[in-house]
Amino acid sequence: MDHIPLPLLLDGATGSELLRRGMPPGVCTERWVLEHPQVLQELQRAYVEAGSHMVLAPTFGANAARLEAQGVFGQVASYNRRLVELSQQAVAGKALVAGDLGPTGQAIPPFGDVSFELLVAIYTEQAAALELAGVDLFVIETAVTMPEARAAILAVRSVSNKPVLVSFTCDEDGRTPSGTDVLAALIVMQGMGAAAFGLNCGAGPEAILEQLRRLTPYATIPLLAKPSAGLPTMEGGEAQYPCTPEELAALVPELAAAGVRLFGGCCGAGPEYIAALRKAVEKVDFASFPPVEHDPDVIPCASETEARFITPDVDVGEGIECTSDLLEDILEAEEESPQGALKIEILEEDDLLLFAEHQYVIKDALCLSSDVPELLEGALRAFQGRAFWDGTEELEDAFLEEMRQRYGLILL
């Protein structure tokens, strides 16, 4: 994973630990940390002493959308710089400091009214501030929607070449709150250049292990596990988490066998959990695990919510033109297609607008067709999944390679 050695021990919870240390519920975490820096720094020093190789700067909600919702305007650059500095001072060079990019809480149409390009702009502002602050890497954490995760990774890639880790959160069925299958998220994120992919928070360690096992056969990058210490109950006004440090650490051998190389904890998992994880990780012989074999005839694609698999000789049938009936045409094609793939033609600017408006209904593998580079890139940017190219149109190899690297375009 570029210059970062594996296995890597991450940190544990930040929010729940700050609450335990006196942060009032409901306040703007970033503002409170800046007003009480010693609380965060003591926590992060404890994580380093417990064995963490990396800590997350407390910038989870330091994007413009989240800060403005808390009444903080025009301070994205200042907040991110100051928050990163606190973590850098705390670890004193003994651990990496990652810039943490959390959800904005915004959604693109038809589920919200924020454009995808505005999401990219929000994350670009924060990513640029984190890069200027000197973070060692970036973590897109607790992702719940594909558009936000895609916007964030495009934003980071526009300002930095440092590694980007991506972590989604899901329920016991492997679905995010927005309905995305985390297998689809893996396929999209590793195609867009994520250095590692994983799961954090969620329904607890056992559920995360089960879902990571689903990802193993398709992961070409290291996996990350940062589970919460289970679902909490309230006792005496304080959250109590059912999973003990020893119980979490006992899962390390199984997590490692599933391809996990980055270990940490989320809600409820404080420094004592990281110390237990460190001891367990030190006992694992990672070299003993055989490499996962990937079938070259099984090509993973994804829509915004679903994983789909095609073969190199997939037949996409007739291309679908972008007309006022595009929504109905997509639904009909998916119902009738025995191959589980469809082809949409993007021939002019109006087609691109129609496609962007209706791409959310696509569930099957998507082949995009255009002989205009700008239109193809526009469609790839608008599609919240991972599409493929069947080579029937003539475009420059260098351009197609650029699309592969930036958007994960699969070249058959």
PAZA-51153 format. One record per residue (C-alpha): chain; x, y, z. Coordinates in pm, 1 decimal. Example, Ala and Ser with C-alpha at 12.3 -4.5 7.8 and 13.67 -1.06 7.14 Angstrom:
<recs>
@kette:A | u:1230.0 | v:-450.0 | w:780.0;
@kette:A | u:1367.0 | v:-106.0 | w:714.0;
</recs>
This chain:
<recs>
@kette:A | u:0.0 | v:0.0 | w:0.0;
@kette:A | u:241.8 | v:257.9 | w:-129.6;
@kette:A | u:481.1 | v:356.4 | w:152.4;
@kette:A | u:266.0 | v:228.8 | w:441.7;
@kette:A | u:381.4 | v:-102.2 | w:594.2;
@kette:A | u:129.0 | v:-375.2 | w:668.7;
@kette:A | u:-18.7 | v:-498.5 | w:892.8;
@kette:A | u:-123.2 | v:-160.2 | w:1028.6;
@kette:A | u:-279.3 | v:-95.7 | w:1367.6;
@kette:A | u:-527.4 | v:190.6 | w:1353.2;
@kette:A | u:-669.9 | v:386.3 | w:1643.9;
@kette:A | u:-1000.6 | v:330.3 | w:1821.5;
@kette:A | u:-1305.9 | v:543.3 | w:1887.5;
@kette:A | u:-1287.7 | v:921.1 | w:1901.1;
@kette:A | u:-1645.8 | v:1044.7 | w:1947.7;
@kette:A | u:-1755.2 | v:798.1 | w:2216.5;
@kette:A | u:-1425.0 | v:842.5 | w:2401.3;
@kette:A | u:-1459.4 | v:1221.5 | w:2400.4;
@kette:A | u:-1811.4 | v:1183.3 | w:2540.4;
@kette:A | u:-1668.7 | v:965.5 | w:2818.5;
@kette:A | u:-1416.1 | v:1238.8 | w:2888.2;
@kette:A | u:-1668.6 | v:1520.5 | w:2924.9;
@kette:A | u:-1780.8 | v:1634.2 | w:2579.8;
@kette:A | u:-2154.1 | v:1717.8 | w:2598.1;
@kette:A | u:-2380.8 | v:1526.3 | w:2357.0;
@kette:A | u:-2497.2 | v:1719.0 | w:2051.3;
@kette:A | u:-2221.4 | v:1978.8 | w:2038.5;
@kette:A | u:-2003.2 | v:2044.6 | w:1734.5;
@kette:A | u:-1723.2 | v:1795.5 | w:1801.2;
@kette:A | u:-1465.0 | v:1988.8 | w:1600.1;
@kette:A | u:-1533.4 | v:2315.2 | w:1782.8;
@kette:A | u:-1531.5 | v:2142.3 | w:2123.2;
@kette:A | u:-1198.8 | v:1973.5 | w:2048.3;
@kette:A | u:-1042.1 | v:2306.4 | w:1955.8;
@kette:A | u:-1169.8 | v:2448.9 | w:2284.4;
@kette:A | u:-1046.1 | v:2144.9 | w:2484.5;
@kette:A | u:-736.0 | v:2029.3 | w:2294.3;
@kette:A | u:-578.8 | v:1850.2 | w:2589.1;
@kette:A | u:-866.0 | v:1595.7 | w:2601.3;
@kette:A | u:-810.9 | v:1484.8 | w:2241.5;
@kette:A | u:-434.2 | v:1483.8 | w:2274.3;
@kette:A | u:-439.0 | v:1269.8 | w:2588.4;
@kette:A | u:-664.0 | v:1021.3 | w:2406.6;
@kette:A | u:-442.6 | v:1005.6 | w:2099.4;
@kette:A | u:-127.9 | v:967.9 | w:2308.7;
@kette:A | u:-299.2 | v:675.7 | w:2481.3;
@kette:A | u:-368.0 | v:517.1 | w:2141.9;
@kette:A | u:-3.8 | v:550.0 | w:2039.4;
@kette:A | u:108.5 | v:400.9 | w:2370.9;
@kette:A | u:-137.4 | v:112.6 | w:2314.8;
@kette:A | u:22.2 | v:41.2 | w:1977.5;
@kette:A | u:-157.0 | v:248.0 | w:1712.4;
@kette:A | u:53.5 | v:309.4 | w:1402.2;
@kette:A | u:-196.0 | v:569.2 | w:1280.3;
@kette:A | u:-447.2 | v:808.0 | w:1435.2;
@kette:A | u:-731.4 | v:991.1 | w:1267.8;
@kette:A | u:-718.9 | v:1367.2 | w:1294.2;
@kette:A | u:-1054.3 | v:1480.9 | w:1442.6;
@kette:A | u:-1174.2 | v:1620.6 | w:1107.7;
@kette:A | u:-1464.1 | v:1376.9 | w:1052.8;
@kette:A | u:-1720.7 | v:1658.1 | w:1037.1;
@kette:A | u:-1490.7 | v:1938.3 | w:922.7;
@kette:A | u:-1645.0 | v:1978.7 | w:577.7;
@kette:A | u:-1841.5 | v:2290.6 | w:486.1;
@kette:A | u:-2182.0 | v:2118.5 | w:490.2;
@kette:A | u:-2139.6 | v:1975.5 | w:840.1;
@kette:A | u:-1969.7 | v:2282.7 | w:986.8;
@kette:A | u:-2231.6 | v:2520.3 | w:848.6;
@kette:A | u:-2506.3 | v:2302.2 | w:996.6;
@kette:A | u:-2334.0 | v:2369.9 | w:1332.0;
@kette:A | u:-2317.3 | v:2744.3 | w:1269.1;
@kette:A | u:-1952.1 | v:2752.3 | w:1163.0;
@kette:A | u:-1903.2 | v:2940.8 | w:835.4;
@kette:A | u:-1596.3 | v:3005.1 | w:621.4;
@kette:A | u:-1354.5 | v:2817.2 | w:847.7;
@kette:A | u:-1293.9 | v:2486.1 | w:668.5;
@kette:A | u:-925.8 | v:2559.9 | w:602.8;
@kette:A | u:-865.0 | v:2694.3 | w:953.6;
@kette:A | u:-1047.4 | v:2412.9 | w:1133.2;
@kette:A | u:-875.0 | v:2136.2 | w:939.3;
@kette:A | u:-530.1 | v:2291.6 | w:982.6;
@kette:A | u:-573.0 | v:2339.1 | w:1357.4;
@kette:A | u:-725.1 | v:1995.4 | w:1415.4;
@kette:A | u:-446.7 | v:1821.0 | w:1222.9;
@kette:A | u:-188.0 | v:2017.4 | w:1419.7;
@kette:A | u:-336.3 | v:1888.4 | w:1746.0;
@kette:A | u:-295.3 | v:1528.0 | w:1630.6;
@kette:A | u:53.7 | v:1589.2 | w:1497.0;
@kette:A | u:156.3 | v:1735.9 | w:1832.0;
@kette:A | u:-5.2 | v:1445.9 | w:2017.6;
@kette:A | u:171.6 | v:1166.1 | w:1828.3;
@kette:A | u:504.0 | v:1354.0 | w:1809.3;
@kette:A | u:617.9 | v:1157.9 | w:1504.8;
@kette:A | u:547.2 | v:818.9 | w:1665.3;
@kette:A | u:244.6 | v:746.9 | w:1443.0;
@kette:A | u:95.8 | v:854.9 | w:1112.0;
@kette:A | u:-177.6 | v:1118.8 | w:1109.1;
@kette:A | u:-463.8 | v:1064.1 | w:865.2;
@kette:A | u:-703.0 | v:1327.6 | w:738.0;
@kette:A | u:-1053.6 | v:1203.7 | w:816.5;
@kette:A | u:-1333.7 | v:1279.7 | w:568.4;
@kette:A | u:-1680.1 | v:1189.9 | w:695.0;
@kette:A | u:-2025.5 | v:1215.3 | w:538.3;
@kette:A | u:-2168.6 | v:1553.4 | w:444.1;
@kette:A | u:-2525.4 | v:1443.8 | w:509.1;
@kette:A | u:-2617.5 | v:1560.4 | w:157.4;
@kette:A | u:-2768.2 | v:1351.6 | w:-125.2;
@kette:A | u:-2782.4 | v:1393.3 | w:-500.6;
@kette:A | u:-3113.1 | v:1381.9 | w:-695.6;
@kette:A | u:-3359.9 | v:1218.6 | w:-684.8;
@kette:A | u:-3293.6 | v:1151.7 | w:-314.3;
@kette:A | u:-3164.9 | v:1500.8 | w:-239.3;
@kette:A | u:-3109.2 | v:1837.4 | w:-401.1;
@kette:A | u:-2729.1 | v:1867.3 | w:-399.6;
@kette:A | u:-2548.8 | v:1811.4 | w:-729.1;
@kette:A | u:-2268.0 | v:1559.1 | w:-752.5;
@kette:A | u:-2029.6 | v:1836.9 | w:-856.4;
@kette:A | u:-2116.5 | v:2031.7 | w:-540.6;
@kette:A | u:-2031.9 | v:1722.0 | w:-334.4;
@kette:A | u:-1695.8 | v:1704.7 | w:-512.3;
@kette:A | u:-1637.6 | v:2073.9 | w:-440.7;
@kette:A | u:-1721.8 | v:2033.4 | w:-69.5;
@kette:A | u:-1476.8 | v:1746.6 | w:-32.6;
@kette:A | u:-1211.1 | v:1916.3 | w:-246.7;
@kette:A | u:-1209.3 | v:2215.8 | w:-12.9;
@kette:A | u:-1153.1 | v:1990.1 | w:286.6;
@kette:A | u:-903.7 | v:1759.3 | w:113.3;
@kette:A | u:-694.9 | v:2055.7 | w:0.1;
@kette:A | u:-687.9 | v:2188.9 | w:356.2;
@kette:A | u:-582.3 | v:1848.5 | w:491.1;
@kette:A | u:-308.9 | v:1815.7 | w:229.9;
@kette:A | u:-179.1 | v:2162.6 | w:315.1;
@kette:A | u:-183.6 | v:2067.3 | w:683.9;
@kette:A | u:54.0 | v:1780.5 | w:605.9;
@kette:A | u:-149.2 | v:1467.9 | w:674.8;
@kette:A | u:27.7 | v:1141.7 | w:590.1;
@kette:A | u:-274.6 | v:984.5 | w:423.7;
@kette:A | u:-651.3 | v:1019.2 | w:391.7;
@kette:A | u:-939.0 | v:811.0 | w:529.1;
@kette:A | u:-1291.3 | v:833.6 | w:388.3;
@kette:A | u:-1471.2 | v:703.5 | w:695.2;
@kette:A | u:-1820.3 | v:575.8 | w:777.4;
@kette:A | u:-1932.3 | v:620.9 | w:416.9;
@kette:A | u:-2301.2 | v:547.6 | w:367.7;
@kette:A | u:-2365.1 | v:649.2 | w:5.7;
@kette:A | u:-2175.9 | v:578.9 | w:-314.3;
@kette:A | u:-2199.6 | v:939.9 | w:-441.9;
@kette:A | u:-2032.6 | v:1078.4 | w:-128.7;
@kette:A | u:-1756.2 | v:817.8 | w:-133.0;
@kette:A | u:-1692.8 | v:871.5 | w:-505.5;
@kette:A | u:-1696.2 | v:1249.9 | w:-463.3;
@kette:A | u:-1450.7 | v:1225.0 | w:-174.8;
@kette:A | u:-1202.1 | v:1002.0 | w:-354.8;
@kette:A | u:-1216.4 | v:1218.5 | w:-668.7;
@kette:A | u:-1158.6 | v:1522.8 | w:-448.3;
@kette:A | u:-857.3 | v:1374.0 | w:-270.0;
@kette:A | u:-705.7 | v:1251.8 | w:-596.3;
@kette:A | u:-732.9 | v:1605.2 | w:-739.8;
@kette:A | u:-510.1 | v:1750.5 | w:-466.0;
@kette:A | u:-285.6 | v:1466.0 | w:-346.8;
@kette:A | u:-110.7 | v:1143.8 | w:-443.3;
@kette:A | u:-110.1 | v:1011.4 | w:-87.3;
@kette:A | u:-288.0 | v:683.7 | w:-2.5;
@kette:A | u:-664.9 | v:691.9 | w:42.9;
@kette:A | u:-834.9 | v:437.4 | w:268.5;
@kette:A | u:-1210.9 | v:394.1 | w:232.3;
@kette:A | u:-1437.8 | v:254.5 | w:501.8;
@kette:A | u:-1813.5 | v:204.6 | w:469.4;
@kette:A | u:-2061.1 | v:118.9 | w:742.3;
@kette:A | u:-2338.0 | v:-137.0 | w:698.2;
@kette:A | u:-2597.7 | v:-352.9 | w:869.9;
@kette:A | u:-2584.4 | v:-730.4 | w:924.5;
@kette:A | u:-2694.4 | v:-786.7 | w:563.7;
@kette:A | u:-2408.0 | v:-583.3 | w:421.9;
@kette:A | u:-2624.9 | v:-287.9 | w:321.3;
@kette:A | u:-2554.9 | v:75.0 | w:400.9;
@kette:A | u:-2839.0 | v:298.0 | w:526.3;
@kette:A | u:-2883.2 | v:413.8 | w:164.7;
@kette:A | u:-2918.9 | v:56.3 | w:37.2;
@kette:A | u:-2576.0 | v:4.5 | w:-118.9;
@kette:A | u:-2426.5 | v:-344.5 | w:-97.3;
@kette:A | u:-2075.4 | v:-309.6 | w:45.6;
@kette:A | u:-1951.2 | v:-553.2 | w:-221.0;
@kette:A | u:-2057.5 | v:-297.8 | w:-483.5;
@kette:A | u:-1876.8 | v:-31.0 | w:-280.2;
@kette:A | u:-1556.8 | v:-238.7 | w:-276.8;
@kette:A | u:-1571.9 | v:-290.5 | w:-654.3;
@kette:A | u:-1615.9 | v:81.6 | w:-717.8;
@kette:A | u:-1364.0 | v:208.6 | w:-463.3;
@kette:A | u:-1077.4 | v:-23.7 | w:-557.2;
@kette:A | u:-1142.0 | v:62.7 | w:-922.1;
@kette:A | u:-1100.7 | v:431.8 | w:-836.9;
@kette:A | u:-766.4 | v:376.0 | w:-667.0;
@kette:A | u:-839.1 | v:323.3 | w:-298.6;
@kette:A | u:-532.1 | v:184.2 | w:-122.2;
@kette:A | u:-747.9 | v:-21.5 | w:117.1;
@kette:A | u:-1116.8 | v:-82.7 | w:168.6;
@kette:A | u:-1306.8 | v:-187.3 | w:475.0;
@kette:A | u:-1589.5 | v:-152.3 | w:720.5;
@kette:A | u:-1623.6 | v:43.5 | w:1041.1;
@kette:A | u:-1884.6 | v:95.6 | w:1312.0;
@kette:A | u:-2190.0 | v:-106.4 | w:1202.7;
@kette:A | u:-2362.7 | v:-389.1 | w:1384.0;
@kette:A | u:-2057.8 | v:-519.7 | w:1568.5;
@kette:A | u:-1740.2 | v:-723.6 | w:1515.9;
@kette:A | u:-1902.1 | v:-1056.4 | w:1421.4;
@kette:A | u:-2122.3 | v:-893.5 | w:1157.6;
@kette:A | u:-1827.2 | v:-703.8 | w:1011.8;
@kette:A | u:-1624.0 | v:-1025.5 | w:992.9;
@kette:A | u:-1907.1 | v:-1196.6 | w:805.3;
@kette:A | u:-1932.5 | v:-915.3 | w:552.2;
@kette:A | u:-1556.4 | v:-891.4 | w:501.5;
@kette:A | u:-1553.8 | v:-1261.1 | w:416.3;
@kette:A | u:-1797.3 | v:-1180.0 | w:134.7;
@kette:A | u:-1548.6 | v:-925.9 | w:0.8;
@kette:A | u:-1239.0 | v:-1146.7 | w:16.4;
@kette:A | u:-1278.9 | v:-1323.5 | w:-321.9;
@kette:A | u:-1308.5 | v:-990.4 | w:-503.8;
@kette:A | u:-1064.4 | v:-769.9 | w:-311.7;
@kette:A | u:-742.2 | v:-683.6 | w:-492.7;
@kette:A | u:-641.7 | v:-438.1 | w:-217.7;
@kette:A | u:-594.5 | v:-489.5 | w:158.4;
@kette:A | u:-908.1 | v:-496.8 | w:372.6;
@kette:A | u:-970.9 | v:-285.2 | w:681.7;
@kette:A | u:-1170.8 | v:-372.2 | w:993.7;
@kette:A | u:-1262.1 | v:-102.8 | w:1247.5;
@kette:A | u:-1572.0 | v:-237.6 | w:1423.6;
@kette:A | u:-1753.9 | v:-83.4 | w:1713.8;
@kette:A | u:-1758.7 | v:-269.6 | w:2042.9;
@kette:A | u:-2112.8 | v:-386.1 | w:1970.4;
@kette:A | u:-2446.4 | v:-207.0 | w:1999.8;
@kette:A | u:-2454.5 | v:-1.4 | w:2322.3;
@kette:A | u:-2714.0 | v:16.2 | w:2595.6;
@kette:A | u:-2757.3 | v:314.7 | w:2825.1;
@kette:A | u:-2688.6 | v:262.5 | w:3194.0;
@kette:A | u:-2679.6 | v:554.8 | w:3431.7;
@kette:A | u:-2668.9 | v:795.9 | w:3139.0;
@kette:A | u:-2357.4 | v:636.5 | w:2992.2;
@kette:A | u:-2326.9 | v:403.7 | w:2691.5;
@kette:A | u:-2219.9 | v:48.8 | w:2776.1;
@kette:A | u:-2075.9 | v:-166.8 | w:2497.3;
@kette:A | u:-2113.4 | v:-547.5 | w:2511.2;
@kette:A | u:-1794.3 | v:-653.9 | w:2331.9;
@kette:A | u:-1484.5 | v:-667.7 | w:2553.4;
@kette:A | u:-1129.1 | v:-597.1 | w:2432.2;
@kette:A | u:-1049.2 | v:-968.6 | w:2460.2;
@kette:A | u:-1355.1 | v:-1065.2 | w:2252.9;
@kette:A | u:-1260.6 | v:-822.6 | w:1976.7;
@kette:A | u:-898.5 | v:-938.6 | w:1977.6;
@kette:A | u:-1010.0 | v:-1302.7 | w:1955.7;
@kette:A | u:-1144.1 | v:-1230.5 | w:1605.2;
@kette:A | u:-806.7 | v:-1113.5 | w:1471.5;
@kette:A | u:-695.7 | v:-1452.6 | w:1327.8;
@kette:A | u:-1024.6 | v:-1486.9 | w:1136.2;
@kette:A | u:-1010.5 | v:-1127.1 | w:1017.8;
@kette:A | u:-652.7 | v:-1179.2 | w:900.5;
@kette:A | u:-753.2 | v:-1494.8 | w:711.4;
@kette:A | u:-1022.2 | v:-1288.9 | w:536.4;
@kette:A | u:-760.6 | v:-1045.5 | w:405.7;
@kette:A | u:-772.2 | v:-778.5 | w:674.9;
@kette:A | u:-438.8 | v:-601.9 | w:716.7;
@kette:A | u:-558.0 | v:-283.4 | w:888.8;
@kette:A | u:-707.3 | v:-331.7 | w:1236.4;
@kette:A | u:-876.4 | v:-82.7 | w:1467.0;
@kette:A | u:-1188.4 | v:-1.5 | w:1662.8;
@kette:A | u:-1484.6 | v:232.3 | w:1638.1;
@kette:A | u:-1757.5 | v:336.9 | w:1883.9;
@kette:A | u:-1688.3 | v:213.4 | w:2235.5;
@kette:A | u:-1343.7 | v:75.8 | w:2153.5;
@kette:A | u:-1092.6 | v:280.2 | w:2354.1;
@kette:A | u:-717.3 | v:241.2 | w:2406.2;
@kette:A | u:-755.2 | v:-87.7 | w:2595.8;
@kette:A | u:-907.2 | v:-241.2 | w:2280.6;
@kette:A | u:-612.6 | v:-127.9 | w:2070.8;
@kette:A | u:-370.4 | v:-279.4 | w:2322.2;
@kette:A | u:-555.8 | v:-611.8 | w:2297.4;
@kette:A | u:-558.3 | v:-592.4 | w:1916.8;
@kette:A | u:-184.0 | v:-524.9 | w:1913.1;
@kette:A | u:-109.0 | v:-839.5 | w:2109.9;
@kette:A | u:-334.0 | v:-1046.7 | w:1884.3;
@kette:A | u:-192.7 | v:-903.2 | w:1560.5;
@kette:A | u:163.6 | v:-969.6 | w:1676.9;
@kette:A | u:81.7 | v:-1341.3 | w:1702.0;
@kette:A | u:-46.8 | v:-1373.8 | w:1343.8;
@kette:A | u:181.3 | v:-1515.1 | w:1074.2;
@kette:A | u:51.6 | v:-1313.9 | w:782.0;
@kette:A | u:295.0 | v:-1478.7 | w:541.2;
@kette:A | u:118.6 | v:-1811.1 | w:596.5;
@kette:A | u:-200.1 | v:-1702.6 | w:421.0;
@kette:A | u:-213.2 | v:-1807.0 | w:53.9;
@kette:A | u:-290.4 | v:-1532.2 | w:-196.9;
@kette:A | u:-651.2 | v:-1514.3 | w:-311.1;
@kette:A | u:-695.4 | v:-1642.4 | w:-664.2;
@kette:A | u:-914.7 | v:-1430.3 | w:-892.0;
@kette:A | u:-1092.2 | v:-1588.7 | w:-1190.5;
@kette:A | u:-1000.4 | v:-1379.5 | w:-1499.8;
@kette:A | u:-1332.2 | v:-1478.0 | w:-1659.2;
@kette:A | u:-1531.6 | v:-1319.8 | w:-1377.4;
@kette:A | u:-1525.7 | v:-941.6 | w:-1408.9;
@kette:A | u:-1686.8 | v:-746.1 | w:-1122.4;
@kette:A | u:-1895.3 | v:-442.3 | w:-1215.7;
@kette:A | u:-2129.5 | v:-240.5 | w:-998.0;
@kette:A | u:-2417.4 | v:1.7 | w:-1000.1;
@kette:A | u:-2476.0 | v:248.4 | w:-719.0;
@kette:A | u:-2626.4 | v:-27.1 | w:-505.3;
@kette:A | u:-2555.7 | v:-369.9 | w:-658.6;
@kette:A | u:-2256.6 | v:-584.4 | w:-753.2;
@kette:A | u:-2277.8 | v:-753.2 | w:-1092.2;
@kette:A | u:-2042.7 | v:-992.1 | w:-1269.3;
@kette:A | u:-1976.5 | v:-1027.0 | w:-1640.7;
@kette:A | u:-1745.8 | v:-1234.2 | w:-1862.2;
@kette:A | u:-1503.2 | v:-1098.6 | w:-2123.6;
@kette:A | u:-1740.5 | v:-1203.6 | w:-2403.4;
@kette:A | u:-2054.5 | v:-1052.7 | w:-2250.3;
@kette:A | u:-2329.9 | v:-968.7 | w:-2501.4;
@kette:A | u:-2487.3 | v:-632.1 | w:-2421.9;
@kette:A | u:-2735.3 | v:-640.6 | w:-2709.4;
@kette:A | u:-2873.2 | v:-326.2 | w:-2868.2;
@kette:A | u:-2767.1 | v:5.1 | w:-2720.8;
@kette:A | u:-3025.9 | v:216.5 | w:-2541.8;
@kette:A | u:-3062.1 | v:571.0 | w:-2671.8;
@kette:A | u:-3112.7 | v:855.5 | w:-2426.6;
@kette:A | u:-3466.4 | v:977.0 | w:-2490.4;
@kette:A | u:-3750.4 | v:1098.5 | w:-2272.2;
@kette:A | u:-3833.1 | v:727.7 | w:-2223.0;
@kette:A | u:-3489.1 | v:642.9 | w:-2081.2;
@kette:A | u:-3619.8 | v:545.5 | w:-1737.8;
@kette:A | u:-3870.8 | v:299.2 | w:-1881.3;
@kette:A | u:-3617.2 | v:171.7 | w:-2135.8;
@kette:A | u:-3363.4 | v:90.6 | w:-1862.5;
@kette:A | u:-3620.8 | v:-93.1 | w:-1651.3;
@kette:A | u:-3746.4 | v:-290.1 | w:-1953.4;
@kette:A | u:-3393.5 | v:-380.0 | w:-2068.5;
@kette:A | u:-3296.7 | v:-505.2 | w:-1723.7;
@kette:A | u:-3610.9 | v:-715.6 | w:-1701.2;
@kette:A | u:-3551.6 | v:-876.1 | w:-2042.2;
@kette:A | u:-3170.7 | v:-901.9 | w:-2053.2;
@kette:A | u:-3048.3 | v:-1256.2 | w:-1987.1;
@kette:A | u:-2686.3 | v:-1135.7 | w:-1965.0;
@kette:A | u:-2735.4 | v:-900.7 | w:-1672.3;
@kette:A | u:-2578.1 | v:-615.3 | w:-1869.2;
@kette:A | u:-2703.5 | v:-320.9 | w:-2069.8;
@kette:A | u:-2551.8 | v:-62.4 | w:-2300.1;
@kette:A | u:-2639.8 | v:306.6 | w:-2300.8;
@kette:A | u:-2533.2 | v:540.5 | w:-2580.3;
@kette:A | u:-2420.1 | v:893.7 | w:-2496.6;
@kette:A | u:-2408.9 | v:1079.0 | w:-2827.9;
@kette:A | u:-2469.1 | v:1444.5 | w:-2740.9;
@kette:A | u:-2483.4 | v:1684.1 | w:-2446.4;
@kette:A | u:-2856.5 | v:1636.6 | w:-2390.4;
@kette:A | u:-2799.4 | v:1260.4 | w:-2363.2;
@kette:A | u:-2557.2 | v:1320.6 | w:-2080.5;
@kette:A | u:-2813.2 | v:1523.8 | w:-1886.7;
@kette:A | u:-3081.1 | v:1255.9 | w:-1932.0;
@kette:A | u:-2840.3 | v:981.9 | w:-1830.6;
@kette:A | u:-2730.2 | v:1167.3 | w:-1517.3;
@kette:A | u:-3093.9 | v:1217.6 | w:-1418.7;
@kette:A | u:-3187.4 | v:849.8 | w:-1449.6;
@kette:A | u:-2867.2 | v:652.7 | w:-1379.4;
@kette:A | u:-2980.8 | v:577.6 | w:-1024.5;
@kette:A | u:-3229.2 | v:311.2 | w:-1143.3;
@kette:A | u:-2957.5 | v:96.4 | w:-1305.5;
@kette:A | u:-2895.0 | v:-231.3 | w:-1126.4;
@kette:A | u:-2721.1 | v:-443.1 | w:-1393.0;
@kette:A | u:-2367.8 | v:-411.8 | w:-1528.2;
@kette:A | u:-2342.7 | v:-104.2 | w:-1750.8;
@kette:A | u:-2158.8 | v:-60.2 | w:-2078.3;
@kette:A | u:-2120.5 | v:305.8 | w:-2174.3;
@kette:A | u:-2088.3 | v:390.8 | w:-2542.3;
@kette:A | u:-1968.4 | v:720.0 | w:-2686.7;
@kette:A | u:-1718.4 | v:832.6 | w:-2949.2;
@kette:A | u:-1678.1 | v:1174.5 | w:-2784.5;
@kette:A | u:-1421.0 | v:1170.0 | w:-2502.0;
@kette:A | u:-1581.1 | v:1455.9 | w:-2309.0;
@kette:A | u:-1922.1 | v:1288.1 | w:-2314.7;
@kette:A | u:-1783.6 | v:953.2 | w:-2204.1;
@kette:A | u:-1602.6 | v:1113.7 | w:-1912.7;
@kette:A | u:-1916.1 | v:1305.8 | w:-1820.4;
@kette:A | u:-2115.8 | v:984.2 | w:-1814.1;
@kette:A | u:-1850.8 | v:804.7 | w:-1608.6;
@kette:A | u:-1851.0 | v:1091.0 | w:-1361.5;
@kette:A | u:-2230.9 | v:1090.0 | w:-1334.4;
@kette:A | u:-2264.4 | v:710.8 | w:-1301.9;
@kette:A | u:-2241.9 | v:615.1 | w:-935.1;
@kette:A | u:-2105.6 | v:268.3 | w:-1007.7;
@kette:A | u:-1831.0 | v:102.6 | w:-1212.0;
@kette:A | u:-1899.8 | v:70.1 | w:-1585.2;
@kette:A | u:-1726.8 | v:-117.5 | w:-1866.7;
@kette:A | u:-1618.2 | v:-38.4 | w:-2222.6;
@kette:A | u:-1661.7 | v:-295.4 | w:-2496.0;
@kette:A | u:-1434.9 | v:-134.3 | w:-2755.1;
@kette:A | u:-1696.9 | v:-80.9 | w:-3025.5;
@kette:A | u:-1621.4 | v:292.2 | w:-3048.4;
@kette:A | u:-1282.5 | v:433.0 | w:-3142.2;
@kette:A | u:-1115.6 | v:634.3 | w:-2869.5;
@kette:A | u:-749.3 | v:694.1 | w:-2790.3;
@kette:A | u:-585.3 | v:430.5 | w:-2570.4;
@kette:A | u:-428.9 | v:699.1 | w:-2351.8;
@kette:A | u:-770.0 | v:853.6 | w:-2283.9;
@kette:A | u:-927.0 | v:518.2 | w:-2199.6;
@kette:A | u:-641.1 | v:440.6 | w:-1962.0;
@kette:A | u:-697.5 | v:774.4 | w:-1790.5;
@kette:A | u:-1067.4 | v:686.3 | w:-1749.5;
@kette:A | u:-969.1 | v:348.2 | w:-1607.8;
@kette:A | u:-747.8 | v:505.8 | w:-1346.2;
@kette:A | u:-982.0 | v:790.5 | w:-1250.7;
@kette:A | u:-1322.5 | v:623.3 | w:-1260.1;
@kette:A | u:-1241.3 | v:251.6 | w:-1265.6;
@kette:A | u:-1362.0 | v:202.6 | w:-1624.2;
@kette:A | u:-1326.1 | v:-165.8 | w:-1715.1;
@kette:A | u:-1170.1 | v:-215.4 | w:-2057.0;
@kette:A | u:-1272.2 | v:-541.1 | w:-2222.1;
</recs>
